[in-house]
Amino acid sequence: MDTRVTPNPVDGPEASSGISRWPDTEQLQRRFDELVKQPMRPVRADAMQKVQRYFDERCKTSKALSERAKTVIPGGVQHNLAFNHPFPLAFSQAEGAHLSDVDGNRYIDFLQAGGPTLLGSNYEPVRRKVHELIDECGPVTGLLHEYEVKLAELVCRHMPGVEMLRLLGSGTEAVMGAVRLARTFTGRKWIIKVGGAYHGWSDQLVYGMRLPKTGRMEATGIPRGATGHTQECLPNDLDELRRKLSWNRLRGGTAAVLVEPLGPESGTRPVHRDYNRQVRQLCDEFGALLVFDEVVTGFRTGLAGAQGYFGVKPDITVLGKCLTGGYPMAGAIGGRKDIMMSLVGGIGTTTKRAFVGGTLSANPLSCVAGYHAILEMERTGAAAKAGRAGDRLCQGLEEIIRRRGLPYVSYNMGSIVHLQTSGVLLLDTSSLWKLLKVKDEAKRRKHMMEEMGAAYTAHGLITLAGSRIYTSLADTDEVIDDALNRFDDVFALV
Ligand SMILES: Cc1ncc(COP(=O)(O)O)c(C=O)c1O
């Protein structure tokens, strides 16, 4: 199997898309290896005390609230992405590129709700349309609304692989539905994912999460049978994918290959530039459906998603996050018409179908928000602008890292910026023996990542778990330059 890397196109059509340049994955891999080979470079212990003082002295209201939360909410937080070291901060205001916590501290918002708010937080033109809709019919009727159709038409117009759309409640639900749909359409049972990828928390996909080849490591409370037909391949390993597809052919066949098109965990381990095209070819050869999980990449890497960027058409596309511009209930399955017809809805349906649905699915509130958010993304060129902000941030971070002689690695795919300081997600877990070898180290590196995140927060920067950054349309050059000065201050503490 040909796994060569195609050369990085420097300019060309990518210049106007959400991603201006694909990272040199081979060079990155060498840097990842160097990062995890050397001792950690955390914030110094004396500087961490200052960080702790920030939380204790400037975040008293958050602290009290987090104590209250702990008594009624397991772990004190409801969101997996909520930053909770040393304790979670509570936020009361969000506008554009900034957030304010309940103690009145202001931050640059690089979490952007985990990705959905490509237009920036609390974007006024969309908010206005939502208000109008709520005044007219409230958030939900359970019946057809014109905005459902308008949103579906808009998505079908932009996404090359989407001819029909079924709206659901979340990315997790949509992935679950996509797998059921693929099994219904193909009559096969196996699904193959890429190790380390996140596809939500359904029983069948809490498998090989975060770190490749970790299989059922996180599958607490999930019976073996539920993951019994899930398999994982190493990132970028097309030979392994071919072997699994061949083997499955002898025992029930592969219904679907699921990929996060940038690479697992939103490109934490980036794929080779040609990877998706080669996966497409393998799927065609073995009659498996190709599922692109575009929950993060949909609209963020451009209106045509990662499928537009890579020029690869999946059979099924899973959407979420940006689909409703940050408003609730973001999830959808899109795809080829012949496949999608196995998702026919409605009470009177008699055709054989994969059953999916939900009381609040496709509610008018989510649909009006999604429709106008995508129109605004179109009008403003949000993906490209946020992408250029990501480029500027990443270049600046790399300059600081070089100047300070740190082993850290920053790289980006447009508005998705990775900042690896502890390298916890880059440890080699490709075999059981290697996994056991790095288990304790992973704990230490994870703690370092938490401390880095806390240090960023104390310097007015909210990130995703201390290692990922989402930029938005609201990130002007001034915002990015302000952020870079703050990152420089944090790196001075190492
Ligand atoms: C690639 C990917 N797929 C699926 C999901 C699950 O989406 P949700 O959190 O809306 O259930 C996520 C969430 O972060 C994701 O990143």
Ligand as a Chemical Component Dictionary entry (heavy atoms), coordinates in Angstrom:
data_LIG
# 
_chem_comp.id                   LIG 
_chem_comp.type                 NON-POLYMER 
_chem_comp.pdbx_formal_charge   0 
_chem_comp.three_letter_code    LIG 
# 
loop_
_chem_comp_atom.comp_id 
_chem_comp_atom.atom_id 
_chem_comp_atom.alt_atom_id 
_chem_comp_atom.type_symbol 
_chem_comp_atom.charge 
_chem_comp_atom.model_Cartn_x 
_chem_comp_atom.model_Cartn_y 
_chem_comp_atom.model_Cartn_z 
_chem_comp_atom.pdbx_ordinal 
LIG C1 C1 C 0 -14.981 14.439 16.463 1  
LIG C2 C2 C 0 -16.103 14.406 17.451 2  
LIG N1 N1 N 0 -17.125 13.556 17.259 3  
LIG C3 C3 C 0 -18.166 13.502 18.102 4  
LIG C4 C4 C 0 -18.217 14.307 19.209 5  
LIG C5 C5 C 0 -19.385 14.210 20.145 6  
LIG O1 O1 O 0 -20.194 15.323 19.999 7  
LIG P1 P1 P 0 -21.166 15.794 21.199 8  
LIG O2 O2 O 0 -20.272 16.303 22.289 9  
LIG O3 O3 O 0 -22.019 16.855 20.572 10 
LIG O4 O4 O 0 -21.946 14.608 21.605 11 
LIG C6 C6 C 0 -17.182 15.204 19.458 12 
LIG C7 C7 C 0 -17.208 16.079 20.637 13 
LIG O5 O5 O 0 -16.274 16.752 20.999 14 
LIG C8 C8 C 0 -16.085 15.250 18.563 15 
LIG O6 O6 O 0 -15.042 16.067 18.778 16 
# 
loop_
_chem_comp_bond.comp_id 
_chem_comp_bond.atom_id_1 
_chem_comp_bond.atom_id_2 
_chem_comp_bond.value_order 
_chem_comp_bond.pdbx_ordinal 
LIG C1 C2 SING 1  
LIG C2 N1 SING 2  
LIG C2 C8 DOUB 3  
LIG N1 C3 DOUB 4  
LIG C3 C4 SING 5  
LIG C4 C5 SING 6  
LIG C4 C6 DOUB 7  
LIG C5 O1 SING 8  
LIG O1 P1 SING 9  
LIG P1 O2 DOUB 10 
LIG P1 O3 SING 11 
LIG P1 O4 SING 12 
LIG C6 C7 SING 13 
LIG C6 C8 SING 14 
LIG C7 O5 DOUB 15 
LIG C8 O6 SING 16 
# 
